[in-house]
Amino acid sequence: MTTKFFVIPHYEIDFRYSSQGSDLEIINDEGDVIASFVGERALKVFTLLMSFPTVSERDIYIDARIAELTNTSF
């Protein structure tokens, strides 16, 4: 299994994706795993992260998802 490392500019987070599509980890600048996805979900999230034509568009999307998560009450 090959693991690839990628960097998401501006957010200073990395993500690790295995070549078999079985695992995706999003890692903060301190090396802590802040999100993990498995199987088909990992492939979908990886594809989504790589599909934005500009960093600005990706930043807008990530900001919106973070806002959704922080405004959710449990």
CHARMM-style PDB file with segment names, atoms N, HN, CA, C and O in Angstrom:
ATOM      1  N   MET     1       0.847  -1.173   0.000  1.00  0.00      PROA
ATOM      2  CA  MET     1       0.000   0.000   0.000  1.00  0.00      PROA
ATOM      3  C   MET     1       0.895   1.239   0.000  1.00  0.00      PROA
ATOM      4  O   MET     1       1.836   1.336   0.788  1.00  0.00      PROA
ATOM      5  N   THR     2       0.599   2.161  -0.869  1.00  0.00      PROA
ATOM      6  HN  THR     2      -0.165   2.083  -1.509  1.00  0.00      PROA
ATOM      7  CA  THR     2       1.338   3.411  -0.947  1.00  0.00      PROA
ATOM      8  C   THR     2       0.534   4.505  -0.269  1.00  0.00      PROA
ATOM      9  O   THR     2      -0.672   4.629  -0.484  1.00  0.00      PROA
ATOM     10  N   THR     3       1.208   5.293   0.547  1.00  0.00      PROA
ATOM     11  HN  THR     3       2.188   5.193   0.721  1.00  0.00      PROA
ATOM     12  CA  THR     3       0.546   6.421   1.194  1.00  0.00      PROA
ATOM     13  C   THR     3       1.106   7.698   0.610  1.00  0.00      PROA
ATOM     14  O   THR     3       2.321   7.857   0.501  1.00  0.00      PROA
ATOM     15  N   LYS     4       0.225   8.609   0.234  1.00  0.00      PROA
ATOM     16  HN  LYS     4      -0.763   8.479   0.323  1.00  0.00      PROA
ATOM     17  CA  LYS     4       0.643   9.888  -0.317  1.00  0.00      PROA
ATOM     18  C   LYS     4       0.290  10.980   0.672  1.00  0.00      PROA
ATOM     19  O   LYS     4      -0.722  10.899   1.368  1.00  0.00      PROA
ATOM     20  N   PHE     5       1.128  11.998   0.729  1.00  0.00      PROA
ATOM     21  HN  PHE     5       1.950  12.064   0.163  1.00  0.00      PROA
ATOM     22  CA  PHE     5       0.892  13.138   1.600  1.00  0.00      PROA
ATOM     23  C   PHE     5       0.603  14.357   0.742  1.00  0.00      PROA
ATOM     24  O   PHE     5       1.264  14.579  -0.273  1.00  0.00      PROA
ATOM     25  N   PHE     6      -0.371  15.137   1.141  1.00  0.00      PROA
ATOM     26  HN  PHE     6      -0.908  14.957   1.965  1.00  0.00      PROA
ATOM     27  CA  PHE     6      -0.747  16.351   0.432  1.00  0.00      PROA
ATOM     28  C   PHE     6      -0.892  17.478   1.439  1.00  0.00      PROA
ATOM     29  O   PHE     6      -1.119  17.233   2.624  1.00  0.00      PROA
ATOM     30  N   VAL     7      -0.763  18.695   0.977  1.00  0.00      PROA
ATOM     31  HN  VAL     7      -0.579  18.895   0.015  1.00  0.00      PROA
ATOM     32  CA  VAL     7      -0.942  19.860   1.838  1.00  0.00      PROA
ATOM     33  C   VAL     7      -2.089  20.692   1.300  1.00  0.00      PROA
ATOM     34  O   VAL     7      -2.187  20.933   0.097  1.00  0.00      PROA
ATOM     35  N   ILE     8      -2.958  21.129   2.201  1.00  0.00      PROA
ATOM     36  HN  ILE     8      -2.879  20.933   3.178  1.00  0.00      PROA
ATOM     37  CA  ILE     8      -4.021  22.051   1.823  1.00  0.00      PROA
ATOM     38  C   ILE     8      -3.518  23.449   2.156  1.00  0.00      PROA
ATOM     39  O   ILE     8      -3.413  23.790   3.334  1.00  0.00      PROA
ATOM     40  N   PRO     9      -3.198  24.282   1.140  1.00  0.00      PROA
ATOM     41  CA  PRO     9      -2.672  25.620   1.403  1.00  0.00      PROA
ATOM     42  C   PRO     9      -3.621  26.453   2.251  1.00  0.00      PROA
ATOM     43  O   PRO     9      -4.830  26.223   2.242  1.00  0.00      PROA
ATOM     44  N   HSD    10      -3.092  27.394   2.962  1.00  0.00      PROA
ATOM     45  HN  HSD    10      -2.110  27.581   2.969  1.00  0.00      PROA
ATOM     46  CA  HSD    10      -3.811  28.367   3.776  1.00  0.00      PROA
ATOM     47  C   HSD    10      -4.233  27.777   5.120  1.00  0.00      PROA
ATOM     48  O   HSD    10      -4.138  28.455   6.143  1.00  0.00      PROA
ATOM     49  N   TYR    11      -4.697  26.532   5.137  1.00  0.00      PROA
ATOM     50  HN  TYR    11      -4.775  25.981   4.306  1.00  0.00      PROA
ATOM     51  CA  TYR    11      -5.157  25.938   6.384  1.00  0.00      PROA
ATOM     52  C   TYR    11      -4.044  25.207   7.123  1.00  0.00      PROA
ATOM     53  O   TYR    11      -4.225  24.793   8.268  1.00  0.00      PROA
ATOM     54  N   GLU    12      -2.913  25.049   6.484  1.00  0.00      PROA
ATOM     55  HN  GLU    12      -2.766  25.386   5.553  1.00  0.00      PROA
ATOM     56  CA  GLU    12      -1.765  24.366   7.071  1.00  0.00      PROA
ATOM     57  C   GLU    12      -2.151  23.013   7.650  1.00  0.00      PROA
ATOM     58  O   GLU    12      -1.726  22.647   8.746  1.00  0.00      PROA
ATOM     59  N   ILE    13      -2.967  22.272   6.896  1.00  0.00      PROA
ATOM     60  HN  ILE    13      -3.313  22.569   6.006  1.00  0.00      PROA
ATOM     61  CA  ILE    13      -3.262  20.907   7.284  1.00  0.00      PROA
ATOM     62  C   ILE    13      -2.847  19.989   6.151  1.00  0.00      PROA
ATOM     63  O   ILE    13      -2.890  20.370   4.981  1.00  0.00      PROA
ATOM     64  N   ASP    14      -2.457  18.812   6.496  1.00  0.00      PROA
ATOM     65  HN  ASP    14      -2.422  18.503   7.447  1.00  0.00      PROA
ATOM     66  CA  ASP    14      -2.057  17.810   5.520  1.00  0.00      PROA
ATOM     67  C   ASP    14      -3.132  16.746   5.467  1.00  0.00      PROA
ATOM     68  O   ASP    14      -3.924  16.595   6.397  1.00  0.00      PROA
ATOM     69  N   PHE    15      -3.150  16.014   4.372  1.00  0.00      PROA
ATOM     70  HN  PHE    15      -2.506  16.136   3.617  1.00  0.00      PROA
ATOM     71  CA  PHE    15      -3.976  14.828   4.389  1.00  0.00      PROA
ATOM     72  C   PHE    15      -3.216  13.673   3.770  1.00  0.00      PROA
ATOM     73  O   PHE    15      -2.477  13.839   2.800  1.00  0.00      PROA
ATOM     74  N   ARG    16      -3.413  12.496   4.353  1.00  0.00      PROA
ATOM     75  HN  ARG    16      -4.013  12.361   5.141  1.00  0.00      PROA
ATOM     76  CA  ARG    16      -2.769  11.266   3.928  1.00  0.00      PROA
ATOM     77  C   ARG    16      -3.829  10.395   3.288  1.00  0.00      PROA
ATOM     78  O   ARG    16      -4.918  10.219   3.833  1.00  0.00      PROA
ATOM     79  N   TYR    17      -3.505   9.855   2.134  1.00  0.00      PROA
ATOM     80  HN  TYR    17      -2.620   9.998   1.691  1.00  0.00      PROA
ATOM     81  CA  TYR    17      -4.473   9.024   1.424  1.00  0.00      PROA
ATOM     82  C   TYR    17      -3.773   7.776   0.927  1.00  0.00      PROA
ATOM     83  O   TYR    17      -2.744   7.873   0.259  1.00  0.00      PROA
ATOM     84  N   SER    18      -4.304   6.613   1.237  1.00  0.00      PROA
ATOM     85  HN  SER    18      -5.140   6.534   1.780  1.00  0.00      PROA
ATOM     86  CA  SER    18      -3.684   5.374   0.764  1.00  0.00      PROA
ATOM     87  C   SER    18      -4.095   5.115  -0.679  1.00  0.00      PROA
ATOM     88  O   SER    18      -5.185   5.502  -1.100  1.00  0.00      PROA
ATOM     89  N   SER    19      -3.237   4.470  -1.419  1.00  0.00      PROA
ATOM     90  HN  SER    19      -2.351   4.155  -1.077  1.00  0.00      PROA
ATOM     91  CA  SER    19      -3.493   4.236  -2.836  1.00  0.00      PROA
ATOM     92  C   SER    19      -4.645   3.269  -3.065  1.00  0.00      PROA
ATOM     93  O   SER    19      -5.192   3.212  -4.166  1.00  0.00      PROA
ATOM     94  N   GLN    20      -5.016   2.518  -2.056  1.00  0.00      PROA
ATOM     95  HN  GLN    20      -4.572   2.564  -1.161  1.00  0.00      PROA
ATOM     96  CA  GLN    20      -6.109   1.565  -2.202  1.00  0.00      PROA
ATOM     97  C   GLN    20      -7.455   2.181  -1.840  1.00  0.00      PROA
ATOM     98  O   GLN    20      -8.475   1.494  -1.890  1.00  0.00      PROA
ATOM     99  N   GLY    21      -7.479   3.432  -1.485  1.00  0.00      PROA
ATOM    100  HN  GLY    21      -6.651   3.990  -1.444  1.00  0.00      PROA
ATOM    101  CA  GLY    21      -8.725   4.118  -1.191  1.00  0.00      PROA
ATOM    102  C   GLY    21      -9.380   3.691   0.109  1.00  0.00      PROA
ATOM    103  O   GLY    21     -10.579   3.894   0.302  1.00  0.00      PROA
ATOM    104  N   SER    22      -8.597   3.100   1.002  1.00  0.00      PROA
ATOM    105  HN  SER    22      -7.623   2.936   0.845  1.00  0.00      PROA
ATOM    106  CA  SER    22      -9.192   2.575   2.227  1.00  0.00      PROA
ATOM    107  C   SER    22      -9.095   3.529   3.402  1.00  0.00      PROA
ATOM    108  O   SER    22      -9.725   3.299   4.434  1.00  0.00      PROA
ATOM    109  N   ASP    23      -8.322   4.592   3.269  1.00  0.00      PROA
ATOM    110  HN  ASP    23      -7.810   4.780   2.431  1.00  0.00      PROA
ATOM    111  CA  ASP    23      -8.124   5.448   4.430  1.00  0.00      PROA
ATOM    112  C   ASP    23      -7.719   6.854   4.015  1.00  0.00      PROA
ATOM    113  O   ASP    23      -6.905   7.032   3.110  1.00  0.00      PROA
ATOM    114  N   LEU    24      -8.287   7.841   4.677  1.00  0.00      PROA
ATOM    115  HN  LEU    24      -8.948   7.696   5.413  1.00  0.00      PROA
ATOM    116  CA  LEU    24      -7.916   9.238   4.477  1.00  0.00      PROA
ATOM    117  C   LEU    24      -7.851   9.882   5.843  1.00  0.00      PROA
ATOM    118  O   LEU    24      -8.821   9.834   6.600  1.00  0.00      PROA
ATOM    119  N   GLU    25      -6.723  10.484   6.168  1.00  0.00      PROA
ATOM    120  HN  GLU    25      -5.935  10.523   5.553  1.00  0.00      PROA
ATOM    121  CA  GLU    25      -6.566  11.187   7.436  1.00  0.00      PROA
ATOM    122  C   GLU    25      -6.247  12.639   7.158  1.00  0.00      PROA
ATOM    123  O   GLU    25      -5.410  12.945   6.308  1.00  0.00      PROA
ATOM    124  N   ILE    26      -6.911  13.536   7.870  1.00  0.00      PROA
ATOM    125  HN  ILE    26      -7.590  13.287   8.560  1.00  0.00      PROA
ATOM    126  CA  ILE    26      -6.602  14.958   7.785  1.00  0.00      PROA
ATOM    127  C   ILE    26      -5.841  15.304   9.052  1.00  0.00      PROA
ATOM    128  O   ILE    26      -6.299  15.023  10.159  1.00  0.00      PROA
ATOM    129  N   ILE    27      -4.675  15.916   8.884  1.00  0.00      PROA
ATOM    130  HN  ILE    27      -4.303  16.144   7.984  1.00  0.00      PROA
ATOM    131  CA  ILE    27      -3.729  16.123   9.970  1.00  0.00      PROA
ATOM    132  C   ILE    27      -3.448  17.609  10.125  1.00  0.00      PROA
ATOM    133  O   ILE    27      -3.203  18.301   9.137  1.00  0.00      PROA
ATOM    134  N   ASN    28      -3.482  18.111  11.371  1.00  0.00      PROA
ATOM    135  HN  ASN    28      -3.681  17.549  12.173  1.00  0.00      PROA
ATOM    136  CA  ASN    28      -3.188  19.528  11.581  1.00  0.00      PROA
ATOM    137  C   ASN    28      -1.680  19.758  11.579  1.00  0.00      PROA
ATOM    138  O   ASN    28      -0.903  18.811  11.449  1.00  0.00      PROA
ATOM    139  N   ASP    29      -1.268  21.017  11.724  1.00  0.00      PROA
ATOM    140  HN  ASP    29      -1.899  21.785  11.830  1.00  0.00      PROA
ATOM    141  CA  ASP    29       0.155  21.347  11.625  1.00  0.00      PROA
ATOM    142  C   ASP    29       0.979  20.803  12.784  1.00  0.00      PROA
ATOM    143  O   ASP    29       2.208  20.845  12.732  1.00  0.00      PROA
ATOM    144  N   GLU    30       0.335  20.295  13.825  1.00  0.00      PROA
ATOM    145  HN  GLU    30      -0.663  20.261  13.867  1.00  0.00      PROA
ATOM    146  CA  GLU    30       1.053  19.690  14.945  1.00  0.00      PROA
ATOM    147  C   GLU    30       1.169  18.176  14.798  1.00  0.00      PROA
ATOM    148  O   GLU    30       1.732  17.506  15.664  1.00  0.00      PROA
ATOM    149  N   GLY    31       0.639  17.641  13.709  1.00  0.00      PROA
ATOM    150  HN  GLY    31       0.181  18.185  13.006  1.00  0.00      PROA
ATOM    151  CA  GLY    31       0.727  16.214  13.459  1.00  0.00      PROA
ATOM    152  C   GLY    31      -0.407  15.390  14.040  1.00  0.00      PROA
ATOM    153  O   GLY    31      -0.368  14.160  13.990  1.00  0.00      PROA
ATOM    154  N   ASP    32      -1.421  16.053  14.594  1.00  0.00      PROA
ATOM    155  HN  ASP    32      -1.453  17.052  14.634  1.00  0.00      PROA
ATOM    156  CA  ASP    32      -2.567  15.344  15.160  1.00  0.00      PROA
ATOM    157  C   ASP    32      -3.591  15.047  14.068  1.00  0.00      PROA
ATOM    158  O   ASP    32      -3.865  15.897  13.221  1.00  0.00      PROA
ATOM    159  N   VAL    33      -4.151  13.849  14.088  1.00  0.00      PROA
ATOM    160  HN  VAL    33      -3.928  13.159  14.776  1.00  0.00      PROA
ATOM    161  CA  VAL    33      -5.220  13.504  13.155  1.00  0.00      PROA
ATOM    162  C   VAL    33      -6.494  14.187  13.637  1.00  0.00      PROA
ATOM    163  O   VAL    33      -6.946  13.953  14.757  1.00  0.00      PROA
ATOM    164  N   ILE    34      -7.070  15.032  12.785  1.00  0.00      PROA
ATOM    165  HN  ILE    34      -6.702  15.222  11.874  1.00  0.00      PROA
ATOM    166  CA  ILE    34      -8.284  15.753  13.177  1.00  0.00      PROA
ATOM    167  C   ILE    34      -9.531  15.203  12.488  1.00  0.00      PROA
ATOM    168  O   ILE    34     -10.651  15.542  12.870  1.00  0.00      PROA
ATOM    169  N   ALA    35      -9.344  14.361  11.481  1.00  0.00      PROA
ATOM    170  HN  ALA    35      -8.435  14.085  11.171  1.00  0.00      PROA
ATOM    171  CA  ALA    35     -10.472  13.692  10.832  1.00  0.00      PROA
ATOM    172  C   ALA    35      -9.944  12.450  10.129  1.00  0.00      PROA
ATOM    173  O   ALA    35      -8.811  12.428   9.650  1.00  0.00      PROA
ATOM    174  N   SER    36     -10.771  11.430  10.073  1.00  0.00      PROA
ATOM    175  HN  SER    36     -11.692  11.448  10.462  1.00  0.00      PROA
ATOM    176  CA  SER    36     -10.381  10.185   9.424  1.00  0.00      PROA
ATOM    177  C   SER    36     -11.582   9.615   8.682  1.00  0.00      PROA
ATOM    178  O   SER    36     -12.703   9.619   9.191  1.00  0.00      PROA
ATOM    179  N   PHE    37     -11.333   9.129   7.485  1.00  0.00      PROA
ATOM    180  HN  PHE    37     -10.422   9.125   7.072  1.00  0.00      PROA
ATOM    181  CA  PHE    37     -12.392   8.554   6.658  1.00  0.00      PROA
ATOM    182  C   PHE    37     -11.924   7.201   6.144  1.00  0.00      PROA
ATOM    183  O   PHE    37     -10.732   6.992   5.919  1.00  0.00      PROA
ATOM    184  N   VAL    38     -12.870   6.282   5.961  1.00  0.00      PROA
ATOM    185  HN  VAL    38     -13.838   6.452   6.144  1.00  0.00      PROA
ATOM    186  CA  VAL    38     -12.537   4.918   5.548  1.00  0.00      PROA
ATOM    187  C   VAL    38     -13.386   4.531   4.343  1.00  0.00      PROA
ATOM    188  O   VAL    38     -14.525   4.973   4.195  1.00  0.00      PROA
ATOM    189  N   GLY    39     -12.811   3.704   3.495  1.00  0.00      PROA
ATOM    190  HN  GLY    39     -11.886   3.344   3.615  1.00  0.00      PROA
ATOM    191  CA  GLY    39     -13.547   3.117   2.378  1.00  0.00      PROA
ATOM    192  C   GLY    39     -13.998   4.120   1.341  1.00  0.00      PROA
ATOM    193  O   GLY    39     -13.260   5.034   0.972  1.00  0.00      PROA
ATOM    194  N   GLU    40     -15.224   3.935   0.875  1.00  0.00      PROA
ATOM    195  HN  GLU    40     -15.823   3.193   1.174  1.00  0.00      PROA
ATOM    196  CA  GLU    40     -15.757   4.777  -0.192  1.00  0.00      PROA
ATOM    197  C   GLU    40     -15.845   6.236   0.227  1.00  0.00      PROA
ATOM    198  O   GLU    40     -15.660   7.136  -0.591  1.00  0.00      PROA
ATOM    199  N   ARG    41     -16.125   6.466   1.497  1.00  0.00      PROA
ATOM    200  HN  ARG    41     -16.275   5.735   2.163  1.00  0.00      PROA
ATOM    201  CA  ARG    41     -16.200   7.845   2.009  1.00  0.00      PROA
ATOM    202  C   ARG    41     -14.841   8.539   1.863  1.00  0.00      PROA
ATOM    203  O   ARG    41     -14.781   9.716   1.507  1.00  0.00      PROA
ATOM    204  N   ALA    42     -13.753   7.814   2.135  1.00  0.00      PROA
ATOM    205  HN  ALA    42     -13.801   6.858   2.423  1.00  0.00      PROA
ATOM    206  CA  ALA    42     -12.408   8.379   1.983  1.00  0.00      PROA
ATOM    207  C   ALA    42     -12.156   8.798   0.543  1.00  0.00      PROA
ATOM    208  O   ALA    42     -11.618   9.875   0.288  1.00  0.00      PROA
ATOM    209  N   LEU    43     -12.541   7.953  -0.384  1.00  0.00      PROA
ATOM    210  HN  LEU    43     -12.978   7.078  -0.176  1.00  0.00      PROA
ATOM    211  CA  LEU    43     -12.353   8.265  -1.800  1.00  0.00      PROA
ATOM    212  C   LEU    43     -13.162   9.493  -2.205  1.00  0.00      PROA
ATOM    213  O   LEU    43     -12.672  10.342  -2.950  1.00  0.00      PROA
ATOM    214  N   LYS    44     -14.395   9.590  -1.720  1.00  0.00      PROA
ATOM    215  HN  LYS    44     -14.793   8.901  -1.115  1.00  0.00      PROA
ATOM    216  CA  LYS    44     -15.244  10.740  -2.048  1.00  0.00      PROA
ATOM    217  C   LYS    44     -14.673  12.043  -1.486  1.00  0.00      PROA
ATOM    218  O   LYS    44     -14.646  13.058  -2.182  1.00  0.00      PROA
ATOM    219  N   VAL    45     -14.218  12.017  -0.231  1.00  0.00      PROA
ATOM    220  HN  VAL    45     -14.240  11.193   0.334  1.00  0.00      PROA
ATOM    221  CA  VAL    45     -13.660  13.231   0.378  1.00  0.00      PROA
ATOM    222  C   VAL    45     -12.371  13.631  -0.329  1.00  0.00      PROA
ATOM    223  O   VAL    45     -12.162  14.811  -0.608  1.00  0.00      PROA
ATOM    224  N   PHE    46     -11.496  12.655  -0.627  1.00  0.00      PROA
ATOM    225  HN  PHE    46     -11.666  11.695  -0.400  1.00  0.00      PROA
ATOM    226  CA  PHE    46     -10.248  12.931  -1.332  1.00  0.00      PROA
ATOM    227  C   PHE    46     -10.537  13.557  -2.694  1.00  0.00      PROA
ATOM    228  O   PHE    46      -9.917  14.554  -3.068  1.00  0.00      PROA
ATOM    229  N   THR    47     -11.468  12.977  -3.425  1.00  0.00      PROA
ATOM    230  HN  THR    47     -11.971  12.168  -3.122  1.00  0.00      PROA
ATOM    231  CA  THR    47     -11.833  13.505  -4.742  1.00  0.00      PROA
ATOM    232  C   THR    47     -12.366  14.925  -4.625  1.00  0.00      PROA
ATOM    233  O   THR    47     -12.034  15.790  -5.436  1.00  0.00      PROA
ATOM    234  N   LEU    48     -13.186  15.160  -3.620  1.00  0.00      PROA
ATOM    235  HN  LEU    48     -13.456  14.458  -2.961  1.00  0.00      PROA
ATOM    236  CA  LEU    48     -13.727  16.503  -3.396  1.00  0.00      PROA
ATOM    237  C   LEU    48     -12.609  17.504  -3.118  1.00  0.00      PROA
ATOM    238  O   LEU    48     -12.591  18.588  -3.701  1.00  0.00      PROA
ATOM    239  N   LEU    49     -11.679  17.151  -2.231  1.00  0.00      PROA
ATOM    240  HN  LEU    49     -11.694  16.271  -1.757  1.00  0.00      PROA
ATOM    241  CA  LEU    49     -10.588  18.069  -1.888  1.00  0.00      PROA
ATOM    242  C   LEU    49      -9.721  18.404  -3.098  1.00  0.00      PROA
ATOM    243  O   LEU    49      -9.213  19.520  -3.209  1.00  0.00      PROA
ATOM    244  N   MET    50      -9.552  17.445  -4.001  1.00  0.00      PROA
ATOM    245  HN  MET    50      -9.964  16.538  -3.911  1.00  0.00      PROA
ATOM    246  CA  MET    50      -8.699  17.657  -5.161  1.00  0.00      PROA
ATOM    247  C   MET    50      -9.442  18.304  -6.332  1.00  0.00      PROA
ATOM    248  O   MET    50      -8.814  18.669  -7.326  1.00  0.00      PROA
ATOM    249  N   SER    51     -10.766  18.453  -6.234  1.00  0.00      PROA
ATOM    250  HN  SER    51     -11.276  18.157  -5.427  1.00  0.00      PROA
ATOM    251  CA  SER    51     -11.548  18.905  -7.385  1.00  0.00      PROA
ATOM    252  C   SER    51     -11.701  20.418  -7.505  1.00  0.00      PROA
ATOM    253  O   SER    51     -12.116  20.910  -8.554  1.00  0.00      PROA
ATOM    254  N   PHE    52     -11.377  21.161  -6.458  1.00  0.00      PROA
ATOM    255  HN  PHE    52     -11.040  20.761  -5.605  1.00  0.00      PROA
ATOM    256  CA  PHE    52     -11.563  22.607  -6.525  1.00  0.00      PROA
ATOM    257  C   PHE    52     -10.520  23.227  -7.449  1.00  0.00      PROA
ATOM    258  O   PHE    52      -9.328  22.955  -7.302  1.00  0.00      PROA
ATOM    259  N   PRO    53     -10.956  24.066  -8.408  1.00  0.00      PROA
ATOM    260  CA  PRO    53     -10.011  24.654  -9.353  1.00  0.00      PROA
ATOM    261  C   PRO    53      -9.089  25.692  -8.722  1.00  0.00      PROA
ATOM    262  O   PRO    53      -7.988  25.923  -9.221  1.00  0.00      PROA
ATOM    263  N   THR    54      -9.525  26.318  -7.636  1.00  0.00      PROA
ATOM    264  HN  THR    54     -10.420  26.131  -7.231  1.00  0.00      PROA
ATOM    265  CA  THR    54      -8.677  27.320  -6.985  1.00  0.00      PROA
ATOM    266  C   THR    54      -8.683  27.102  -5.477  1.00  0.00      PROA
ATOM    267  O   THR    54      -9.619  26.532  -4.916  1.00  0.00      PROA
ATOM    268  N   VAL    55      -7.621  27.568  -4.840  1.00  0.00      PROA
ATOM    269  HN  VAL    55      -6.861  28.031  -5.296  1.00  0.00      PROA
ATOM    270  CA  VAL    55      -7.531  27.496  -3.384  1.00  0.00      PROA
ATOM    271  C   VAL    55      -8.647  28.324  -2.759  1.00  0.00      PROA
ATOM    272  O   VAL    55      -9.207  27.935  -1.734  1.00  0.00      PROA
ATOM    273  N   SER    56      -8.973  29.458  -3.365  1.00  0.00      PROA
ATOM    274  HN  SER    56      -8.518  29.774  -4.197  1.00  0.00      PROA
ATOM    275  CA  SER    56     -10.025  30.327  -2.844  1.00  0.00      PROA
ATOM    276  C   SER    56     -11.365  29.600  -2.770  1.00  0.00      PROA
ATOM    277  O   SER    56     -12.065  29.690  -1.761  1.00  0.00      PROA
ATOM    278  N   GLU    57     -11.723  28.886  -3.822  1.00  0.00      PROA
ATOM    279  HN  GLU    57     -11.155  28.812  -4.642  1.00  0.00      PROA
ATOM    280  CA  GLU    57     -12.986  28.140  -3.814  1.00  0.00      PROA
ATOM    281  C   GLU    57     -12.977  27.039  -2.760  1.00  0.00      PROA
ATOM    282  O   GLU    57     -13.981  26.794  -2.092  1.00  0.00      PROA
ATOM    283  N   ARG    58     -11.834  26.384  -2.622  1.00  0.00      PROA
ATOM    284  HN  ARG    58     -11.018  26.583  -3.165  1.00  0.00      PROA
ATOM    285  CA  ARG    58     -11.719  25.334  -1.603  1.00  0.00      PROA
ATOM    286  C   ARG    58     -11.832  25.942  -0.212  1.00  0.00      PROA
ATOM    287  O   ARG    58     -12.473  25.364   0.665  1.00  0.00      PROA
ATOM    288  N   ASP    59     -11.210  27.112   0.000  1.00  0.00      PROA
ATOM    289  HN  ASP    59     -10.689  27.581  -0.712  1.00  0.00      PROA
ATOM    290  CA  ASP    59     -11.285  27.790   1.300  1.00  0.00      PROA
ATOM    291  C   ASP    59     -12.729  28.135   1.661  1.00  0.00      PROA
ATOM    292  O   ASP    59     -13.140  27.966   2.809  1.00  0.00      PROA
ATOM    293  N   ILE    60     -13.497  28.617   0.686  1.00  0.00      PROA
ATOM    294  HN  ILE    60     -13.163  28.755  -0.247  1.00  0.00      PROA
ATOM    295  CA  ILE    60     -14.898  28.962   0.926  1.00  0.00      PROA
ATOM    296  C   ILE    60     -15.671  27.717   1.351  1.00  0.00      PROA
ATOM    297  O   ILE    60     -16.467  27.766   2.289  1.00  0.00      PROA
ATOM    298  N   TYR    61     -15.439  26.616   0.670  1.00  0.00      PROA
ATOM    299  HN  TYR    61     -14.792  26.576  -0.091  1.00  0.00      PROA
ATOM    300  CA  TYR    61     -16.123  25.365   1.006  1.00  0.00      PROA
ATOM    301  C   TYR    61     -15.742  24.893   2.412  1.00  0.00      PROA
ATOM    302  O   TYR    61     -16.613  24.536   3.206  1.00  0.00      PROA
ATOM    303  N   ILE    62     -14.449  24.893   2.717  1.00  0.00      PROA
ATOM    304  HN  ILE    62     -13.742  25.183   2.072  1.00  0.00      PROA
ATOM    305  CA  ILE    62     -13.990  24.439   4.036  1.00  0.00      PROA
ATOM    306  C   ILE    62     -14.525  25.355   5.128  1.00  0.00      PROA
ATOM    307  O   ILE    62     -14.957  24.872   6.174  1.00  0.00      PROA
ATOM    308  N   ASP    63     -14.505  26.664   4.905  1.00  0.00      PROA
ATOM    309  HN  ASP    63     -14.153  27.056   4.055  1.00  0.00      PROA
ATOM    310  CA  ASP    63     -15.065  27.609   5.886  1.00  0.00      PROA
ATOM    311  C   ASP    63     -16.537  27.304   6.168  1.00  0.00      PROA
ATOM    312  O   ASP    63     -16.972  27.338   7.319  1.00  0.00      PROA
ATOM    313  N   ALA    64     -17.294  27.008   5.123  1.00  0.00      PROA
ATOM    314  HN  ALA    64     -16.940  26.980   4.188  1.00  0.00      PROA
ATOM    315  CA  ALA    64     -18.717  26.703   5.295  1.00  0.00      PROA
ATOM    316  C   ALA    64     -18.911  25.424   6.098  1.00  0.00      PROA
ATOM    317  O   ALA    64     -19.788  25.363   6.960  1.00  0.00      PROA
ATOM    318  N   ARG    65     -18.107  24.405   5.828  1.00  0.00      PROA
ATOM    319  HN  ARG    65     -17.394  24.455   5.128  1.00  0.00      PROA
ATOM    320  CA  ARG    65     -18.234  23.144   6.573  1.00  0.00      PROA
ATOM    321  C   ARG    65     -17.832  23.330   8.033  1.00  0.00      PROA
ATOM    322  O   ARG    65     -18.465  22.765   8.925  1.00  0.00      PROA
ATOM    323  N   ILE    66     -16.786  24.118   8.285  1.00  0.00      PROA
ATOM    324  HN  ILE    66     -16.272  24.577   7.561  1.00  0.00      PROA
ATOM    325  CA  ILE    66     -16.365  24.385   9.669  1.00  0.00      PROA
ATOM    326  C   ILE    66     -17.464  25.137  10.404  1.00  0.00      PROA
ATOM    327  O   ILE    66     -17.754  24.836  11.562  1.00  0.00      PROA
ATOM    328  N   ALA    67     -18.083  26.118   9.738  1.00  0.00      PROA
ATOM    329  HN  ALA    67     -17.847  26.363   8.797  1.00  0.00      PROA
ATOM    330  CA  ALA    67     -19.179  26.872  10.355  1.00  0.00      PROA
ATOM    331  C   ALA    67     -20.346  25.951  10.695  1.00  0.00      PROA
ATOM    332  O   ALA    67     -20.955  26.088  11.756  1.00  0.00      PROA
ATOM    333  N   GLU    68     -20.658  25.022   9.808  1.00  0.00      PROA
ATOM    334  HN  GLU    68     -20.164  24.910   8.946  1.00  0.00      PROA
ATOM    335  CA  GLU    68     -21.734  24.061  10.081  1.00  0.00      PROA
ATOM    336  C   GLU    68     -21.416  23.219  11.310  1.00  0.00      PROA
ATOM    337  O   GLU    68     -22.274  22.999  12.165  1.00  0.00      PROA
ATOM    338  N   LEU    69     -20.178  22.754  11.387  1.00  0.00      PROA
ATOM    339  HN  LEU    69     -19.481  22.933  10.692  1.00  0.00      PROA
ATOM    340  CA  LEU    69     -19.790  21.896  12.512  1.00  0.00      PROA
ATOM    341  C   LEU    69     -19.787  22.650  13.832  1.00  0.00      PROA
ATOM    342  O   LEU    69     -20.212  22.112  14.855  1.00  0.00      PROA
ATOM    343  N   THR    70     -19.314  23.886  13.820  1.00  0.00      PROA
ATOM    344  HN  THR    70     -18.969  24.323  12.990  1.00  0.00      PROA
ATOM    345  CA  THR    70     -19.227  24.640  15.072  1.00  0.00      PROA
ATOM    346  C   THR    70     -20.577  25.184  15.511  1.00  0.00      PROA
ATOM    347  O   THR    70     -20.746  25.535  16.679  1.00  0.00      PROA
ATOM    348  N   ASN    71     -21.537  25.259  14.604  1.00  0.00      PROA
ATOM    349  HN  ASN    71     -21.400  24.974  13.655  1.00  0.00      PROA
ATOM    350  CA  ASN    71     -22.875  25.736  14.958  1.00  0.00      PROA
ATOM    351  C   ASN    71     -23.844  24.602  15.271  1.00  0.00      PROA
ATOM    352  O   ASN    71     -25.030  24.837  15.504  1.00  0.00      PROA
ATOM    353  N   THR    72     -23.343  23.387  15.276  1.00  0.00      PROA
ATOM    354  HN  THR    72     -22.380  23.195  15.087  1.00  0.00      PROA
ATOM    355  CA  THR    72     -24.189  22.234  15.565  1.00  0.00      PROA
ATOM    356  C   THR    72     -24.210  21.983  17.060  1.00  0.00      PROA
ATOM    357  O   THR    72     -23.157  21.887  17.690  1.00  0.00      PROA
ATOM    358  N   SER    73     -25.390  21.875  17.629  1.00  0.00      PROA
ATOM    359  HN  SER    73     -26.246  21.953  17.117  1.00  0.00      PROA
ATOM    360  CA  SER    73     -25.484  21.551  19.053  1.00  0.00      PROA
ATOM    361  C   SER    73     -25.846  20.079  19.207  1.00  0.00      PROA
ATOM    362  O   SER    73     -26.659  19.542  18.455  1.00  0.00      PROA
ATOM    363  N   PHE    74     -25.235  19.446  20.181  1.00  0.00      PROA
ATOM    364  HN  PHE    74     -24.575  19.882  20.791  1.00  0.00      PROA
ATOM    365  CA  PHE    74     -25.461  18.012  20.402  1.00  0.00      PROA
ATOM    366  C   PHE    74     -26.327  17.800  21.608  1.00  0.00      PROA
ATOM    367  OT1 PHE    74     -26.630  16.659  21.958  1.00  0.00      PROA
TER     368      PHE     74
END
